[in-house]
Amino acid sequence: MEPRDSAAAPDQPPFTPEQIIGAPFPERVKLVCQSWAAQIAPNRPEVMALYWAKYLLIYIGGWAFFVSFNSDYPGFFSPVEWAFSAVSFQKAIAWSIFYEVLGVGCSWGPMNARFKPMTGGFRFFLRPGTTKMPWFPGVPVIGKATRGWIEPVLYLILQLSLLRALVAPEVTPALLVPALILVPTLGILDTTIFLAARAEHYWVALTCLVVATADDLWVSGCKLVWCFIWFWAATSKLNSHFPSVIMFMMNNGPFFPKVLKKRLFTDFPTDLRPSRLATYMAHFGTVAEYSIPVLLILSPNTTITVLGLLLMTGFHGFIGINNPNGMPVEWNILMIYGGWYLFLFQPDASLQALAAMPLLLAFLLFWLFAIPLFGNFFPSKVSFLLSMRYYAGNWAYNIWLFRKDSNAVAKLEKLVQWTGTMRTQLGALGVEGQDLEVATLLSMSSRFMHFEGRPLLEALPKAVDHIDNYEWFEGEVFGGSIIGWNFGDGHLNGKRLLDVIQPQCGFEPGEVRVISVESQPLLNPTMEWKIWDPATGLVTQGITELNSFREQQPWPTGEYAAALDLPEDRRP
């Protein structure tokens, strides 16, 4: 939080730590949201410099280094020649899988509440005894909740096989086959690694590189991958959530004009719903994203192709420089690079050519059409990544509540992990007292400020006896500290995580409550939620009608505030 202006009125944000900590929970949420919204520059310059150094030096620089091994490498000072070759594109896919599964892509660093250490990924995936998320829990050998030796060995083989391809002068299908097999194999043993590899994108593209080498059909296959990503990402924004994403992201963005930040809200600081500006920006972004594949597929000439690619570059570039949730900036960089290579440098590779390989076409339509279609209408069954519902603000999420007068939090120490909770990490960095309390409270702002947070107003009073008796843990951050990776998929840090850590931790009834909120199905204006107790199971469940919350502020008011702020003698 920025230093408070001593001349500011006492009822104007940003508020002092004393005001926030001492307020009743409904008022506390309001003060947290208003304090967050008041921040013109919420991210420290050195943190942003760290991230951009990672993007430029490690991600792009690492790829450029491996491209220098190409047999026809023309030298560093001929960038168009070496960057936009077939081998360079193939290495971009292999490098992206290696990079993400290593743990230095999305979900890395302080912007994702990883402070010490900043990297999860390999620290967990290579360590026996760490918690994992098996696809078939309870099944002998493949369904264990913790790693033995087979998972780290297979993970190491995956990474070494990718490195072998990256240093090769030519990328042949034989070099990529091990990764093609190991990504889904590791996914069966641990869903986390499959999702961390961005399998819905990189692994599907990798499949094209392996099985469609003849007549450059792999280019046509990858074009289809890129087009479906744009289509489904745009489709996922056809709801009431995306304006709050724009509002939140732009207020957090280091390059969005400071003079416009207060205009992202309907009436700062009293009304923190998305303004018309944020809503118009959201609608423009949706139309732009739909337009990109249309322009590129139906382009009659190079001029239209270039215009479509410039629109695409501006779209992904705008997202990348404004700190999207999870910080998947490398993914946006690959989308830009891949778009230019596939559609400008390979104009003759048509989508119709895929008819020559019906099995590949069927595979692509299954992964790129059938699974996302099913996942958009039945989101509880499919990861939001496999559904390609990026950035829409419509994600499954969880809130973990640990009773303060128990030793429930201490039981987490029974888990084998490289890091602790966000509070533990900040404490190790010397953050303490009121600063530590406010830092953990501010983590609530993201969930409440997004429209998807409204179901919490109904669920919280039904989850616990009195909210102040419990310590709040955002499931995204909490889960990431246990399984080593997190990127918006609430299915990784809700009931499934509860099931795999309960036998290890042994929580007693009432010590922990988990509120699991499922994302909104396409064309259905509701969000389902369930409340779990690790010892006794399902506590209760409900369905929130989102249309009734359009006028509701992010924080509890009226009956919702009253239910969370009962006097001692009236608490349930």
C-alpha positions in Angstrom: 0.0 0.0 0.0 1.2 3.5 -0.8 2.1 5.7 2.2 -0.9 7.5 3.4 -1.2 11.2 2.8 -1.5 12.8 6.3 -3.6 15.6 4.8 -6.3 13.2 3.5 -9.6 13.0 5.2 -9.8 10.2 7.7 -12.7 8.6 5.8 -10.9 8.6 2.5 -8.7 5.8 1.2 -6.0 4.6 1.5 -6.8 3.9 5.1 -4.4 3.3 8.0 -3.6 -0.2 9.1 -5.3 0.6 12.4 -8.6 1.5 10.6 -8.5 -1.7 8.5 -7.5 -4.1 11.2 -9.9 -2.7 13.8 -13.0 -2.6 11.6 -15.8 -5.3 11.7 -15.4 -7.8 8.8 -18.0 -6.2 6.4 -16.4 -2.8 6.9 -12.9 -4.3 6.7 -13.6 -5.7 3.2 -14.9 -2.3 2.1 -11.8 -0.5 3.4 -9.5 -3.1 1.8 -11.2 -2.7 -1.6 -11.2 1.1 -1.4 -7.5 1.1 -0.3 -6.6 -1.1 -3.2 -8.6 1.0 -5.7 -6.8 4.1 -4.4 -3.4 2.8 -5.4 -2.1 4.6 -8.5 1.1 2.6 -8.6 0.6 -0.6 -6.5 3.6 -2.4 -7.9 7.2 -1.5 -6.8 9.5 -0.6 -9.8 12.0 -3.2 -8.8 9.4 -5.9 -8.9 8.3 -4.9 -12.4 12.0 -4.7 -13.4 12.5 -8.3 -12.1 9.6 -9.6 -14.2 10.6 -7.8 -17.4 14.2 -9.1 -17.0 12.7 -12.6 -16.7 10.6 -12.1 -19.9 13.4 -10.6 -22.0 16.5 -12.3 -20.7 15.3 -15.8 -19.7 12.3 -16.5 -21.8 13.1 -14.7 -25.1 16.9 -14.8 -24.4 16.8 -18.5 -23.6 14.9 -19.3 -26.8 17.3 -17.2 -28.9 20.2 -19.1 -27.3 18.8 -22.4 -28.3 18.0 -21.2 -31.8 21.7 -20.4 -32.2 22.3 -24.2 -32.4 20.2 -24.4 -35.7 22.2 -25.8 -38.6 21.3 -22.8 -40.8 21.8 -20.1 -38.1 22.7 -16.9 -40.0 24.1 -15.1 -37.0 22.5 -12.9 -34.3 22.4 -9.8 -36.4 20.0 -11.4 -39.0 17.0 -11.7 -36.6 14.3 -12.1 -39.2 16.1 -15.0 -40.8 16.8 -16.9 -37.6 13.6 -16.1 -35.7 11.1 -16.9 -38.3 12.2 -20.3 -39.5 10.5 -23.6 -39.0 13.1 -24.9 -36.5 12.9 -21.7 -34.5 9.1 -22.0 -34.2 9.4 -25.7 -33.2 12.0 -24.8 -30.5 9.7 -22.0 -29.2 7.1 -24.7 -28.5 9.6 -27.0 -26.9 11.2 -24.2 -24.9 7.8 -23.0 -23.6 6.9 -26.4 -22.3 10.3 -26.7 -20.6 10.1 -23.2 -19.2 6.6 -23.5 -17.8 7.0 -27.0 -16.3 10.3 -25.7 -14.7 8.1 -23.3 -12.7 9.5 -19.9 -14.0 6.5 -19.0 -16.2 3.0 -18.1 -15.0 2.6 -18.6 -11.2 6.1 -17.3 -10.6 7.3 -14.6 -8.2 5.9 -12.0 -5.9 3.0 -11.0 -8.2 1.7 -14.5 -7.5 2.4 -14.4 -3.8 5.7 -16.4 -4.1 8.2 -14.4 -2.1 10.7 -16.9 -0.6 11.4 -18.9 -2.7 10.0 -17.3 -5.8 9.9 -20.5 -7.8 7.8 -23.6 -7.1 7.7 -26.0 -10.1 10.8 -28.2 -10.1 11.3 -27.7 -6.3 8.2 -29.7 -5.8 8.1 -31.9 -9.0 11.6 -33.3 -8.3 11.1 -34.0 -4.6 9.6 -37.3 -3.3 6.9 -36.9 -0.7 5.5 -33.7 -2.0 1.7 -33.5 -2.6 0.3 -34.1 -6.0 -3.1 -34.3 -7.7 -3.5 -37.7 -9.3 -6.1 -38.0 -12.1 -7.3 -41.3 -10.6 -7.0 -40.8 -6.8 -6.8 -44.0 -4.7 -5.8 -46.3 -7.6 -2.7 -48.3 -6.8 0.6 -46.9 -8.1 -0.8 -44.1 -10.2 -3.3 -42.7 -7.7 -1.1 -41.8 -4.7 -1.5 -38.4 -3.1 2.3 -37.9 -2.7 5.3 -38.4 -5.0 7.4 -41.5 -4.9 10.4 -41.9 -7.1 8.7 -42.6 -10.5 7.2 -39.1 -10.8 10.4 -37.1 -10.3 12.3 -39.5 -12.6 9.7 -39.1 -15.4 9.7 -35.3 -14.9 13.5 -35.2 -15.2 13.3 -37.4 -18.4 10.8 -34.9 -19.8 12.9 -31.9 -19.2 16.1 -33.6 -20.5 14.3 -34.7 -23.6 13.2 -31.2 -24.3 16.7 -29.9 -23.7 18.0 -32.5 -26.2 15.6 -31.2 -28.8 16.5 -27.5 -28.0 20.3 -28.0 -28.6 19.8 -30.1 -31.8 20.6 -28.5 -35.2 17.3 -29.8 -36.5 14.1 -30.6 -34.6 12.9 -34.0 -35.8 9.7 -35.8 -34.7 11.9 -38.5 -33.0 13.3 -35.8 -30.7 9.8 -34.7 -29.6 8.2 -38.0 -29.2 9.4 -38.5 -25.6 7.8 -35.1 -24.6 4.6 -36.0 -26.5 4.2 -39.2 -24.4 5.5 -37.9 -21.1 3.3 -34.8 -20.8 0.0 -36.8 -20.6 1.7 -39.6 -18.7 2.8 -37.2 -16.0 -0.7 -35.6 -16.2 -2.2 -38.9 -15.1 0.2 -39.1 -12.2 -0.3 -35.4 -11.4 -2.8 -33.2 -13.1 -0.8 -30.2 -12.0 2.1 -30.9 -14.4 -0.3 -31.4 -17.3 -1.8 -28.0 -16.7 1.5 -26.4 -16.0 2.7 -27.5 -19.4 -0.2 -25.6 -20.9 -1.2 -28.8 -22.6 -4.3 -27.3 -24.2 -2.0 -25.2 -26.3 1.7 -26.3 -26.3 1.1 -30.1 -26.1 -1.6 -29.9 -28.9 0.8 -27.9 -31.0 3.6 -30.4 -30.2 1.4 -33.2 -31.5 1.1 -31.4 -34.8 4.9 -31.1 -34.9 5.3 -34.8 -34.4 2.6 -36.4 -36.6 2.2 -33.8 -39.4 5.7 -33.3 -40.8 4.7 -34.2 -44.4 3.9 -31.2 -46.6 4.2 -28.8 -43.6 0.8 -29.9 -42.4 2.0 -29.1 -38.9 1.8 -25.4 -39.8 -1.9 -25.8 -40.7 -2.5 -27.6 -37.5 -0.8 -24.9 -35.4 -2.8 -22.3 -37.2 -6.0 -24.0 -36.1 -4.7 -24.1 -32.5 -4.1 -20.4 -32.5 -7.5 -19.6 -34.1 -9.4 -21.7 -31.6 -7.6 -20.1 -28.7 -8.7 -16.6 -29.9 -12.3 -17.9 -30.5 -12.8 -19.6 -27.2 -11.1 -16.8 -25.2 -13.4 -14.3 -26.8 -16.5 -16.6 -26.2 -15.6 -16.9 -22.5 -16.0 -13.2 -22.2 -19.7 -13.2 -23.1 -20.9 -12.7 -19.5 -20.9 -10.0 -16.8 -17.5 -10.8 -15.4 -15.0 -9.3 -17.9 -15.6 -5.6 -17.1 -14.4 -6.2 -13.6 -11.3 -7.9 -15.0 -10.5 -4.8 -17.1 -11.2 -2.6 -14.1 -8.9 -4.6 -11.8 -6.2 -5.2 -14.3 -6.0 -1.6 -15.6 -5.9 -0.2 -12.1 -3.0 -2.6 -11.4 -1.3 -1.9 -14.8 1.9 0.1 -14.6 1.4 1.7 -18.1 -2.3 2.5 -17.9 -2.7 6.3 -17.7 -2.8 7.3 -14.0 -5.3 10.1 -14.7 -7.8 7.5 -16.0 -7.5 5.0 -13.2 -10.2 6.5 -11.0 -12.5 6.5 -14.0 -12.4 2.7 -14.1 -14.9 2.7 -11.2 -18.5 3.9 -11.3 -17.9 6.5 -8.6 -14.6 6.2 -6.7 -14.4 5.5 -3.8 -18.1 4.9 -2.9 -19.1 2.8 -5.9 -16.4 0.4 -7.0 -18.3 -1.4 -9.7 -16.9 -1.2 -13.3 -17.5 2.1 -14.9 -18.7 2.7 -18.5 -15.1 3.1 -19.5 -14.1 -0.3 -18.1 -17.2 -1.9 -19.7 -16.6 -0.3 -23.1 -12.9 -1.5 -22.9 -14.2 -5.0 -22.1 -16.6 -5.0 -25.1 -13.9 -3.7 -27.4 -11.5 -6.3 -26.3 -14.1 -9.1 -26.9 -14.8 -7.8 -30.4 -11.1 -7.4 -31.2 -10.4 -11.0 -30.1 -13.2 -12.4 -32.2 -11.9 -10.3 -35.2 -8.4 -11.7 -35.1 -9.0 -15.2 -36.4 -11.6 -13.9 -38.9 -9.2 -11.5 -40.4 -6.4 -14.0 -40.5 -8.4 -16.9 -41.9 -10.3 -15.0 -44.5 -7.5 -12.6 -45.4 -7.5 -12.0 -49.2 -4.0 -10.5 -49.3 -0.9 -9.6 -47.3 -2.2 -6.2 -46.3 -5.2 -7.6 -44.5 -3.1 -10.2 -42.9 -0.7 -7.6 -41.6 -3.6 -5.5 -40.3 -4.9 -8.6 -38.5 -1.5 -9.3 -37.0 -1.1 -5.7 -35.8 -4.5 -6.0 -34.1 -3.4 -9.3 -32.6 -0.1 -7.8 -31.4 -1.8 -4.8 -29.9 -4.3 -7.0 -28.1 -1.8 -9.4 -26.5 0.7 -6.7 -26.0 -1.8 -4.6 -24.1 -2.6 -7.5 -21.8 1.0 -8.3 -21.3 2.1 -4.9 -20.1 -0.8 -4.4 -17.7 -0.1 -7.3 -15.3 -2.8 -9.8 -16.0 -3.7 -12.1 -13.2 -1.2 -14.9 -12.9 1.3 -13.0 -15.0 1.2 -15.3 -18.1 3.1 -12.7 -20.1 5.3 -15.4 -21.8 2.2 -17.0 -23.1 1.1 -13.7 -24.7 4.6 -13.3 -26.2 4.3 -16.8 -27.8 0.9 -15.9 -29.1 2.3 -12.8 -30.8 5.4 -14.6 -32.2 3.4 -17.6 -33.3 0.8 -15.5 -35.0 3.3 -13.6 -37.1 5.2 -16.8 -38.1 2.2 -18.9 -38.9 0.1 -16.4 -40.8 2.7 -14.1 -42.4 5.7 -16.3 -43.0 3.6 -19.4 -43.9 0.7 -17.9 -46.0 0.3 -21.0 -48.2 -0.5 -23.4 -45.3 -4.3 -23.6 -45.3 -6.7 -25.0 -42.8 -8.4 -27.0 -45.6 -5.2 -28.9 -46.1 -5.8 -30.7 -42.8 -8.5 -32.8 -44.6 -5.5 -34.8 -45.9 -5.0 -36.1 -42.4 -8.4 -37.0 -41.0 -7.0 -38.5 -37.8 -5.1 -35.4 -36.9 -8.1 -33.2 -37.8 -10.3 -35.3 -35.5 -7.7 -35.1 -32.7 -7.5 -31.3 -33.1 -11.3 -30.9 -33.2 -11.6 -33.0 -30.1 -9.1 -30.9 -28.1 -9.9 -27.5 -29.7 -13.6 -27.7 -30.1 -15.3 -30.6 -28.2 -13.5 -30.2 -24.9 -13.8 -26.4 -24.7 -17.5 -26.5 -25.8 -18.3 -29.0 -23.1 -16.1 -27.1 -20.6 -17.9 -23.8 -21.2 -21.3 -25.3 -20.6 -20.3 -27.6 -17.8 -17.3 -25.8 -16.2 -17.2 -28.0 -13.1 -16.1 -30.9 -15.3 -13.2 -29.3 -17.2 -10.3 -27.1 -16.2 -10.7 -23.5 -17.3 -7.4 -23.9 -19.2 -8.6 -26.8 -21.2 -11.8 -24.8 -21.8 -9.7 -21.9 -23.0 -11.5 -19.5 -20.8 -8.6 -17.1 -20.4 -8.8 -13.7 -18.7 -12.6 -13.7 -18.5 -12.8 -13.3 -14.8 -15.1 -16.3 -14.6 -13.0 -18.9 -12.7 -13.7 -21.5 -10.2 -12.1 -20.5 -6.8 -11.9 -21.5 -3.2 -11.6 -19.8 0.2 -9.9 -21.7 3.0 -10.9 -20.7 6.5 -8.8 -22.0 9.4 -10.1 -21.6 13.0 -7.8 -19.3 15.0 -8.2 -21.0 18.3 -7.1 -24.4 16.9 -3.8 -25.7 15.7 -5.1 -26.3 12.2 -2.6 -24.1 10.4 0.3 -25.8 12.3 -0.9 -29.2 10.9 0.2 -28.0 7.4 3.7 -28.5 8.6 3.1 -32.2 8.2 3.2 -31.7 4.4 6.4 -32.0 2.5 6.9 -28.7 0.7 9.5 -26.1 -0.1 7.5 -23.1 1.1 4.9 -22.0 3.5 1.8 -19.9 3.4 1.9 -16.3 2.2 2.0 -15.2 5.8 4.9 -17.5 6.6 6.9 -16.3 3.5 6.3 -12.6 4.3 7.3 -13.2 7.9 10.5 -14.8 6.7 11.2 -11.6 4.8 10.9 -9.5 8.0 7.3 -8.3 7.4 5.6 -8.3 10.7 2.9 -6.7 13.0 0.3 -4.5 11.4 2.2 -4.5 8.0 1.8 -8.3 7.9 -1.8 -8.2 8.8 -2.7 -5.6 6.2 -0.7 -7.4 3.5 -2.7 -10.6 4.1 -6.0 -8.6 4.2 -5.2 -6.9 1.0 -5.0 -10.3 -0.7 -8.8 -10.5 -0.3 -9.3 -7.5 -2.6 -8.8 -9.4 -5.9 -11.5 -11.9 -5.1 -14.1 -9.4 -3.9 -13.4 -6.8 -6.6 -14.1 -9.3 -9.4 -17.8 -9.9 -10.1 -17.3 -13.6 -9.5 -16.8 -12.8 -5.8 -20.4 -12.0 -5.2 -21.4 -15.6 -4.3 -19.2 -15.2 -1.2 -21.7 -12.8 0.2 -24.2 -15.6 0.4 -21.8 -18.4 1.2 -19.6 -16.9 4.0 -22.4 -16.6 6.7 -23.2 -20.2 6.1 -19.7 -21.5 6.3 -18.6 -20.5 9.8 -20.0 -19.5 13.2 -18.3 -16.0 13.0 -15.9 -15.0 10.3 -13.5 -13.2 12.7 -12.9 -16.6 14.4 -11.2 -17.8 11.3 -8.0 -16.9 9.3 -8.6 -16.3 5.6 -6.6 -18.1 2.9 -7.1 -17.4 -0.7 -7.3 -20.9 -2.3 -5.2 -19.9 -5.3 -2.2 -18.9 -3.2 -2.8 -21.5 -0.5 -3.0 -24.4 -3.1 0.1 -23.1 -4.9 2.2 -23.3 -1.7 1.3 -27.0 -1.4 1.4 -28.4 -4.9 4.0 -26.0 -6.3 2.0 -24.4 -9.1 -1.1 -22.3 -9.5 -2.7 -20.4 -12.3 -6.4 -19.7 -11.7 -7.7 -23.3 -11.8 -9.8 -23.6 -8.7 -10.2 -27.3 -9.3 -6.6 -27.7 -8.1 -7.1 -26.0 -4.7 -10.6 -27.0 -3.6 -12.2 -30.4 -2.8 -9.5 -32.3 -4.6 -6.8 -30.7 -2.6 -8.8 -31.2 0.5 -9.0 -34.9 -0.2 -5.3 -35.4 -0.7 -4.1 -33.4 2.3 -6.7 -34.5 4.9 -5.1 -37.9 5.4 -1.7 -36.2 5.9 -2.9 -33.4 8.1 -5.8 -34.9 10.0 -8.0 -31.8 10.5 -10.7 -32.1 13.2 -14.3 -31.2 12.5 -14.8 -27.5 12.5 -11.1 -26.6 12.3 -11.2 -25.9 8.6 -13.9 -24.8 6.2 -13.5 -24.5 2.4 -15.9 -22.5 0.3 -15.7 -23.7 -3.3 -17.3 -21.5 -5.9 -17.7 -22.9 -9.4 -17.5 -20.6 -12.5 -20.6 -19.5 -14.4 -21.7 -21.8 -17.3 -22.1 -20.3 -20.7 -25.6 -18.8 -21.1 -26.5 -19.6 -17.5 -26.5 -16.6 -15.1 -25.7 -18.6 -12.0 -22.7 -19.7 -9.9 -22.9 -22.8 -7.7 -21.0 -23.0 -4.4 -20.4 -25.7 -1.8 -18.9 -25.6 1.7 -16.7 -28.4 2.8 -15.4 -29.6 6.1 -12.4 -31.9 5.7 -13.5 -34.2 8.5 -17.3 -34.4 7.9 -17.6 -33.6 4.2 -20.2 -31.4 2.6 -21.7 -28.8 5.0 -24.1 -27.1 2.6 -24.4 -25.8 -0.9 -26.3 -23.1 -2.9 -26.7 -21.3 -6.2 -26.2 -17.6 -6.6 -28.3 -15.8 -9.2 -25.8 -13.3 -10.6 -28.4 -10.9 -12.1 -29.6 -10.0 -8.6 -26.0 -8.8 -7.7 -25.5 -6.3 -10.5 -26.1 -3.4 -8.2 -24.2 -4.9 -5.3 -20.9 -3.4 -4.2 -17.9 -5.8 -3.9 -18.2 -5.7 -0.1 -21.1 -7.0 2.2 -23.9 -4.6 2.7 -27.4 -4.8 4.1 -28.5 -8.3 5.0 -25.1 -9.8 3.9 -23.2 -7.4 6.3 -25.6 -8.2 9.1 -25.2 -11.9 8.7 -21.4 -11.5 9.0 -21.4 -9.1 11.9 -23.7 -10.5 14.5 -23.2 -9.5 18.1 -21.7 -12.2 20.4 -25.0 -13.4 21.8 -26.7 -13.8 18.4 -23.9 -15.6 16.5 -25.0 -19.0 15.2 
